[in-house]
Amino acid sequence: MSEGKPSFWCCDGCMRNLKHGEIRFNCLECLNYDLCETCMQTLEPPHPHRLIRLLAFGDEETEGLEEFCQIRIASGIKLSAAMYPDRYCLGTRDVDKSNPSLYADTYSWLTYRTVRERAENFGHGLRSIIEPLNYLAICAANRPEWVITDFACIFQNIISVPIYCLFNDRELAYIINNTKITVVVCDAQMLSKFIHLSKECSSLQHIVCMDPISQSLEGN
């Protein structure tokens, strides 16, 4: 990637062309109005409308991508990461610092490169507990780790089985036993339920939690 590559945007405060990877602040009311970080903080008088924090980016990367010419799902994911490595990919809405029960208007983002690396690393880890073409269940609330787990399965030819968190114990056990699931990847909210169900599901060998495990569950 070339250093200082230009983006598709310019700052309407200092009239400077923004560089690829810079943060821009885009007006929700004015057509094509953006400010750089410096002008956002120093512009007098401040812009009268609400501005949101976005990424400025330029042309995609195109060199050395011949290996992805025959697109499959796995190579398509890797191609996207190679073309847009530092663009936003998966985001999580931030919690309001003054009131943790509410969400803020901002997001914390992962890049395409980070998502690919995490999916590849997690996939290599999964291969120590599950073979290709075996079944792995994903059961968690919407979050980046859900998608990363699915990508990891795609990279390793593992068959992913999405499971709704709202299913009751009988429905969960039926899915696990009917599909012969050997590994479940879940969040902390669902962990205790799958630990309990493991006694009824002979095929289930491993439960992987996306979150830190509480001390009360470590011995189970």
N, C-alpha and C positions, 0 to 999 in steps of 0.2 A: 504494500500500500504506500503510495507516494505521500511524503510529508507535506503538510499544508495544502492538501487537495481542496479546491473550492467546493462549496455546497451550492444548493439551488436557491439560497436565500441571501438577502442583504439586510442590514440594520437600518431601519427608518429613522433612527436617531442620529447616528454618526455617518450614515450612508456607506458604511464599510461592508464589503462582501464577507459573509461569514464563512469560516473554514469548516470542512467536513469534520464532524465530531463535536463541534461547539454546541453550547446550549443556546436556544433562542426562546424568546417569550412572545407568543402569538396572541393577538387580540381576537376575542371571540365575536366582536361586532364589526370592526373595520376590515375591509377586504385586503388580504395580503399585507397586513401590518405586523412587523416583527421588530423586536429590540434585542440587542446583545446583552450580556449580563452586566457590562459596565453601564450602559445607558439605562438599563432597567433600574439600577441603583442610584443613578445620578441625574437623570433627566428632570429638568425643571421648566415648566410645571410637569408633574407626573402625568402619564397618559390617563385619560378619564375613564377608560373602560377596563374590564377585567382581562388580565393576560394569564395564559397558562404556559407552563414550562415544557418545552418540546426539544427534540434533537434536530439539529441541522445536518443534513447528509448530502453527499454528492453522488456521482455515478457509481454503479456497482463495480466490484472487482471482476475482471474477466480473464486474467492470465493464469495459465496452468490448470484450467478446469476441464481439459479434454476427457479425463477419466470419468466424468459424470455425464457424458453425452447420451448414453443409454440410461434413461431415467427409470429407476424403480423407487419405491417409497423410501428406502434407506438412503439411496444415493441422492434422491431429491432433497431430503433433509440436510445432507452434507453439502449439497450444492448451494442451498440457501445460505448455510453458515459460511461457505467460502465466498459467496458473492456479497453478502451483507454482514460481515463479521462483527462490526461494532455498532450496528443498528439495534434498536430496541426490539425484543422478541416477546418475552413474557413479563408481565408486570403485576405487582401486588399493591392494592390500594393501602395507603398509609393510615395509621390510626391517629386520631386527633390527640396531640400531646397534652392538651389541657383537659380533655375528657376522653379517656380510653374507651368509653362505650360508644363513641361516634367515630366515623371515618372522616379523614381530611380530603381535600380536593387534589392531593398529590399522589403519585405512584412511585414505588421503587422498582426499577427495571433490571432485568437480565438482558444480556446481548445474545445474538445468535451464536457467537463463538462460545460463550459460557454455557448456553443450553446444550450445544453439541458436545462440549467437553464433559459436562456433568452426565449426560446420557451415555456417552461412551464409557466413562469410568464406572458408572453404576452397572452398566451392562456387563463389563468384565467381572465385577463383583458378583453379580447374579449367577454367572456361569459356574461359580464354585458350589452353588446349591441347587441348580436346576439345569437340565439339558435342553438343547434346542428341540422345538416342537412339543415341549411339555407346556402345561397350562399354569399361568400365573394370574391371580386376581388382583385388581386395583380397586380399593374401596376407601375413598377419602372425600372430603369437601373440595370444591374447586380451588386449585392452587397450582403453582408452577411444577411442584414435585409430581403431580399426577401426570402431566404431559411428559415430563422428563422420564418417568418410569415407563410410559408407553413407548417413547422413542428408544429407550434402552432395550425393550423387548424386540422392537423392530430390528435393531442393529444385530441382535443375537438370535434371530429366528425363534423367539419364544412367543407363544400364543397368549396374548393378554385378554383377560375377561373382565370387563367393567362391571362393578356391582354397586347398586344404589345404597347409600347409607341408611335410607328409610326402610329397607327390608327388615322383617322380623327374624328371629333366630331360626325358625323353621324354614323360611325361604332361603336364608343364607346357607344353612346346612344342605338344603336340597341342591343349590347351585354348585357348592363345593363337591359334594358326593357325585352328582350327575356328570360333572365336567372332569372329575378326577384332578382337581387343582392340588398342586404340591406346594405352592408358595403363595402367600398373601402379602401384599404391600398395602399398608393402611396408615391412617393418622392416629394420633393419641386418643381421640374420641372413640374410635372403633376398636382399639387394641384389646381392651378387656373382654369385649364381646367375642372376638376371634379366639382369644385364649380359652375362654369357656367352651366354645364350639369345637375346639381341637379334639376334645374327648369323643365327639360324635362323628368326626370326619377322619377316617383312617388314612386317606391319601395326603392330608395336609401335614407337611413336614417342617415348614419354616414360616414364621411370621416376621416380616420386616416392617418396622415402624418409621415413619417419616420424621417423627419428633423425638426429643429426648424422653426417655422412659422414667416414669416416677419410681421412687424407691419402693413403693407399696407393690409394684408389679414386677420388680426385678427378679424376685424369686420364683415366679410362676413359669 
